[in-house]
């Protein structure tokens, strides 16, 4: 049992813990810059700058970044949704905030792989410890405020800049649940975290809006019961535990509860800030739509729940031989897979998700417009 617990803790370390060109200009979009907060779904290189020497070495080396041509600190084989969104807005890819001597003329990325919504101290007080991260939405928000104050002279200049910017608050909160679920807490116990996690996200969004943000996107959580890491670690003997898509019902129901509370809270923000455009990005249903339409989108139908980079088993995921570790191998064609390493997605899947959300019906409401030549990535 002790060794099993140790393996689960190793999984937590990998969960959400674990590249740049583009064009300038924002004609037709009204968006001159993008600012992003979040976790590994959005991190374009902050973790590898923040982590101490020797930590999280796998994402600093190939095969991470394989499709892009080199590792960049992204937890994927290539680009992320935030990259495709920036590209489609006619903007350069966002540089990580912690990078030195980089341009931040068109925005900055404050997301850090492994980050949680709630501050570590708050998690500890709720008896759900987070042994592998000290980064949280609170810290990223402080970075964001410090950055804006050091870049612009007055609050009015900050407000003016944010009036022509897009701010993403998330996806964030997934790791709060990951640490608890893989810390031997059952789903019903972890559900008690949802109100606090959602409130933390909403409070951060309010602060961004109070600074002058006029366009804000708040993404929900993924259907975690469809991820190879969860499917492997929490496999059930009864077929009734799985839905028609092969995902774990209880875990997806849990994620749906988080999303329902977050959506209601975002709707409340719209009422409180009627002059701002505030949208909910539905990662949950867009991901399920991707799975359902996988063959038409170019993915191998038999590999939708398998990691491209892994070490065997039903879902090609083994926490002891995770992607980048000796014994793990990379699939021949990452673009045919949805999952990159059992936790994060491939560039191809992120591209499909970006199209489904930002050019489809999963951004609620649609608050973006795209340059004519950048309407689809």
N, C-alpha and C positions, 0 to 999 in steps of 0.2 A: 504493500500500500504506500509506503514511504517513497519507493522508487517511482511509483505511478504519479504520486503528487509532484515529485521533482520534475518529471517529464512535462506535466501540465504547467508547471511554473516556467519551464523553458519555453513552452508554447506561448505563454503570456509575453515573454520577452520578445518573441518574434511578432506577435500580433500587432498590427498597425505600427510596427517599428521598422520595420522591414522584415545633351540634352538640352545648346539652347539657341534657337534662331527664331526669326519672326520679322514682321514688318511693322513700321510705325504708322501713325495716322488713325483717325477715328471718324472720318467723314461719314455721315449718315447714321451714326450710332449714338451720338451724344455722350459717348464714354471715352474720356481721354486717358483713364488709368483704371487698373483693377487692383484691389487690395484684398488679400485672402488670409483667413485664419482657419485652422483645422488640424488634421492629423496626417497620417501617411497617405491618405487618399489624395491629398493636395500638396504635401511637402515636396518642394523641388530642390532640396539640399540643405535645409537647416539642421537636421539631426546630425549629419556627418560633420558639421561645423561645431555643434554644441557638445557632442559626445566626447568623453575623454579618450586619449590615445588607446587603441586596442579594442575599443568597444564598437559593436555593430559593424565589424569589418566586412561582413558579407556584402552589404549594399554598396560598399566602396569599390567593389571589384566585379568583373564579369563573373557570371552571366547577367547580373543586373546591368541594364543598359545595353544589352546585346543587340536589340533591334535598332536602337539609336546609334550604336557604333562605339559607345564608351559609357562607363558608369558615371552617373551625375548626382547620386544621392537619392534618386527617385526609387520607390519600392515597386519596380516594374521592369519589364524588358525595354521599355521606351517611355513614351509620353503619357501624361495623365489627362484627365478631363479638363483641368484648369489650363493646360497647354493648348488644347484644341479650342477651348472657349476664347482664349486670348487671340489665337490665330484667326478665328472667325470674326473677331471684333476688329481685326486689322491692326492688332497690337503685338509687340514682341512678347516672348515668353517671360513670365515673371521671375526675376532673380530672387533667391532666398535672402531674407533680411540680414542674416548673419554673414553673407558673403562680403568680402572686402573688394573695394575698387570696382564695383559694378554700377551700372546705370539703374536708377530708380525713377527715371523720368515718366515712365508709363505704368507705375505701380510697384508693389512689393508683395512678397509672399512671407507671411509670418507663421505659416503652418509648420508643425514639427511632428514627425512620425512618433507615435507612442503617446502623444498628448491626450489629456483627458479634459472634459468640460469642467468638472469640479476641481477645485484646488486640492492638492494632496492632503492638506490638513483637514479639509472638510470630509474627504473620503475616510481618513483615519478615525475621525469622530463618529463615523457611521459604521465602524468596524469592518470596512472593506478596504484593506490596505493595497497600496500600489507600489510594489517594491522596485519597479524598473523605470519609473519616470518621475521627474520633478516638474515637467512642463505641463501647463494647463492653459485654458482659455483666458484665465485671469492674467497670466504672465504675458501671453501673446497680445492681449488688449493693452497692457502697459507698454509693450514694445511699439505697438501701433501708435499710441498717443505720443510717446517719446519721439518716434520717427517724424510724425507730423509736426510736432513743435520745433524740432531741430531743422526741418526742411522749410517751414513757412514762418513768417515773422509774427503774425497775429492770428487770433482765433477766427477773425473774419476771412483771412486768406485761406485758412484751413477749411472753413465752411465753403468758400468759393470753389476750392479744389474738389471737395467731396460732392459738390453739386454736379460736377461733370465726371464723376467716377462711379464704378460699380464695386460694392463690397460684398464678399462672401463670408458668412459666419458659419463655417463648417464645410464638410461634415465633421461634427465633433460630438462626443458622447459615447461613441461605440466602444472606446477603450475603458470607460468607466464600467461598462457592463462586462467587457472581456475579462478584466482583472477579477471581478467578483465571480463570474461564472467559472473561470478556470482556477479560482481559489476555493473550489469545493462548495460554493453556495448554489442552492437550487434556484430554479427560475422564479418560483413564487417569492423567495427572499429577495432576489435581485430586482423584482418588479417594484419593490419599495423605494428603490433609487430613482425611479422614473420622474416623479414630480420635481425632485431637487435638480436632476440633470437638466430637465426641460427649463426650469426656472433660471438656471445658470446661463443657458444659451440665450434665453429671452432677455435677461438683464444685460448681457454683453451687447446684444443687438440694440437695445435701448440706448446704451452709451454711444454706440456708433451713430445712431440716428440723431442723438442730441448734439453730436459734434457737427452735424450738417449733412450726413449721407442722404442722398435722394433716391438711390437705387440699391436695394439690399436683397440678397438671396440667402435663404436659410434652408439648407438641405436636411432631409431626414436620414434615417438609418437604412442599411441594406437588409434584405431578408437573410439574416445570418445563418439560418438553417439550411441554406443552399451552398455554403462555403465548404470546400474540401477539409479545412482544418476542423470545423465543428462536426462535419459528417463523420470524420475519422475518430475524433476524441469522444464524441457523445453518441456513437452508434447505438441503435436500439435493435433488439432481436425481433420485435414484432413489426410486420409490414404496415400495420395500422398507424404506426408512429410517423409514417412518411406520407407526403401528399402525392398527387399525380405527377408532379415534376421531380420527385425523388428527394425532396427537401424535408427536413425535420419540422413537423407541424408546430410543436410547442415553442421552438426557438423563433420561428417566423411569427407566431402569434404574439410573442413577447415583443419583437421588433415593431410589429404593427401597433401595439399599444403605445409604445414610445412615440411613434409617428403620429398617431391620432391626437395625443396630448400636445405634441409640438405644433401640429397644424392648427389646432384650436387656439393655441397661444399666439401663433403668427397672425391669425385672423384678428385677434384682439389688438395686436400691434397696428394693423391697418386702420382700425377704428381710432386708435390713439394718435396716429401720425398720418392723417388723411392726405397731406401734401407729398408724402413719400411713396415710391413704388416699391412694395415689399412682396416678394414671391417665395413660395415654398417649392423646393426642388424635390420631386418624388423619386428618390433613388430606389425605393422599395419596388414599386410597380414597374418602373422602367427596367430594372434588372430582371424581373419576372418576364417582362415582355421580350427582353433579349434572349432569355432561355427558351421561351416558347418559339421564337422566330429564328433560333440559332442557325439552322441550315440555310435559310434565305439570306442571312447576314454573312454567310461565309464561314461559319464555325462548324467543326466536326460534331455531329449530333451525338456521337458516342463518347465525347470527351468534355461535355459541358460541366460535369462535376469533378473533373480530374485536373490536377495541377500540371502545367506544362513542365515546370522545373521541380522535381521531387525524387522520391526513392521507392516507388512501388506501392503495392497495396491497392485496394479497390479504388481509392481516390488519388493515388500517386502522391500521398502525403505521409510523411513520417517525421515527427517533431525531432527525433534524434538525428535524422539526416535531412535537414531542411535545405532548401535551395541555397547553393553557395557553399555547402559543407561537403566534405569528402564523402562520396557514396551517392550523392544526388546527381541526376543527369537532366539534361534539357531536351525537350521534345524537338523533333525535326523542324516543325513549323509553328512557332508561337502564335501566328495570326489565326490558326485554326482552333485555338483554345481560348476559353473565357478566363480561366484562372491562371495566373502566372506562377505563384509559389504556394498556392493553397489558402492564402490570406488575401493577397492583392490580385488585381486583374492585369491582363495583358494590355499592351498598347492598343491592339485591335479592339478589345472589349471596351476600353475606356473611350475610344473613338466612337464606337457604336452607341455607348451610353450618352456621350455628349450630344450626339445627333438626336437621339430619342428625347432627351430632356430639353435642350436649348433650341432645337429646331422642331420639336414635336409637341406633344400634349402633356408632358410631365413637368413643365414649369408653370406653376399655378399662382397667379395669372401670368401670362406672357408679358414680360416687361422689357424685353430686349429687341433691338432691331439690328440687322447686320448689313454691312456694305454689300452692294450688289454682287461683287466678285468674290465675296467671302461667305456666301450664304450657307455653304456646306463644306465641311472639311473632307 
